[in-house]
């Protein structure tokens, strides 16, 4: 309310109200339903952790104005890359020798 009227109008014009969207508590489950064909058998939780980590990076970059949006194509490419890491001859290593999480390392058999 402290914004000048012109800035307030721009601010309100940029708002989007989307009725019926899932709550934050239901979001992961609903994304899993949408991605069920892409989720690797036995590794769905690890896959989702990697996807959420990437999504978090995207939101930070948008807040920093490095990007204005994430295209569906870019999202699908990331999903495919993460999925490709779960082939039988190439599984991601998610724990280093000290026991810390390392979601981006890869191990080849």
C-alpha positions in Angstrom: 0.0 0.0 0.0 3.0 2.3 0.4 3.7 2.1 -3.4 2.7 5.0 -5.6 -0.5 4.3 -7.5 1.3 3.6 -10.8 3.7 1.1 -9.2 0.8 -0.4 -7.3 -1.1 -0.9 -10.6 1.9 -2.6 -12.2 2.3 -4.8 -9.1 -1.3 -5.9 -9.2 -1.3 -6.5 -12.9 1.6 -9.0 -12.5 -0.3 -11.1 -9.9 -1.9 -14.3 -10.9 -4.5 -16.1 -8.9 -4.8 -19.7 -9.7 -7.7 -21.3 -8.0 -7.5 -24.9 -7.0 -3.7 -25.2 -6.9 -2.2 -27.8 -4.5 -1.0 -26.7 -1.1 2.8 -26.9 -0.6 2.3 -30.0 1.5 0.6 -31.8 -1.5 2.9 -30.5 -4.2 5.5 -33.3 -4.2 2.9 -36.0 -4.3 1.1 -34.3 -7.2 4.3 -33.8 -9.1 5.1 -37.5 -8.7 1.7 -38.4 -10.1 2.4 -36.2 -13.2 5.9 -37.7 -13.6 5.1 -41.3 -12.8 6.2 -42.5 -16.3 9.6 -40.8 -15.8 10.3 -41.9 -12.2 13.0 -44.6 -12.2 11.9 -47.9 -10.4 13.3 -48.0 -6.9 14.8 -44.6 -7.1 11.9 -42.2 -7.2 12.9 -40.4 -4.0 16.4 -39.8 -5.2 15.1 -38.6 -8.5 12.7 -36.2 -6.9 15.4 -34.8 -4.6 17.5 -34.0 -7.7 14.6 -32.5 -9.5 13.6 -30.3 -6.6 17.2 -29.2 -6.1 17.4 -28.1 -9.7 14.0 -26.4 -9.4 15.2 -24.5 -6.4 18.2 -23.3 -8.4 15.9 -22.1 -11.1 13.8 -20.1 -8.7 16.8 -18.5 -7.1 18.1 -17.5 -10.6 14.7 -16.0 -11.4 14.7 -14.0 -8.2 18.1 -12.8 -9.1 16.7 -11.8 -12.5 19.1 -14.2 -14.4 16.1 -15.8 -16.0 12.5 -14.7 -16.3 10.9 -18.2 -16.6 11.5 -21.9 -17.1 10.2 -23.3 -20.4 8.5 -26.6 -20.6 11.2 -27.7 -23.0 14.0 -26.9 -20.5 12.1 -28.7 -17.7 11.6 -31.8 -19.9 15.3 -31.8 -20.8 16.3 -31.7 -17.2 13.8 -34.5 -16.3 15.3 -36.6 -19.2 18.9 -35.9 -18.0 18.1 -36.9 -14.4 16.2 -40.0 -15.7 19.1 -41.0 -17.9 21.4 -41.1 -14.8 19.3 -44.1 -13.6 20.1 -46.6 -16.3 21.4 -50.0 -15.1 25.0 -49.1 -16.1 25.1 -45.6 -14.6 23.6 -44.8 -11.2 24.2 -41.5 -9.4 26.3 -41.6 -6.3 24.5 -39.6 -3.6 26.8 -40.2 -0.6 30.5 -39.4 -0.5 33.0 -41.3 1.7 32.4 -39.0 4.7 28.6 -39.7 4.5 27.5 -36.3 3.2 25.0 -36.0 0.4 26.4 -35.3 -3.1 23.5 -35.4 -5.5 25.4 -34.4 -8.6 28.2 -37.0 -8.7 27.9 -39.9 -11.1 29.3 -43.4 -10.9 29.8 -45.6 -14.0 30.1 -49.4 -13.6 
